Amino acid sequence: MSTADFPAASSSFGVARTEIKSASGQRFLAQARLMVEPCLWCWEIRNSVDGELITSSWTDEWVAYDSSEEALLAAEERVAELDRFVCQHDVDDRS
């Protein structure tokens, strides 16, 4: 996955969004959201088709970030981890 695989992030006050294409070709919507308390950013990864929440840094991991850019970079890394996990299970299922 590279930054060339997805468009530049769009943002409005308190929210930044970008689409991420995984190495396997799946597309996800990554959203960085400014939380009120504490005043930090968290990421959410959603299904790009129906918007269903897949995972969240705050809800699932209790992790937050100082900036939206940092949160979106962490979301990219999480998509890559999810992709590796899915690919590994595909290999294991074929064995």
Stockholm file with secondary structure:
# STOCKHOLM 1.0

chainA/1-95         MSTADFPAASSSFGVARTEIKSASGQRFLAQARLMVEPCLWCWEIRNSVDGELITSSWTDEWVAYDSSEEALLAAEERVAELDRFVCQHDVDDRS
#=GR chainA/1-95 SS CCGGGSCCCEEETTEEEEEEECTTSCEEEEEEEECSSSSCEEEEEEETTTCCEEEEHHHHHCCCBSSHHHHHHHHHHHHHHHHHHHHHHHHHHHC
#=GC SS_cons        CCGGGSCCCEEETTEEEEEEECTTSCEEEEEEEECSSSSCEEEEEEETTTCCEEEEHHHHHCCCBSSHHHHHHHHHHHHHHHHHHHHHHHHHHHC
//
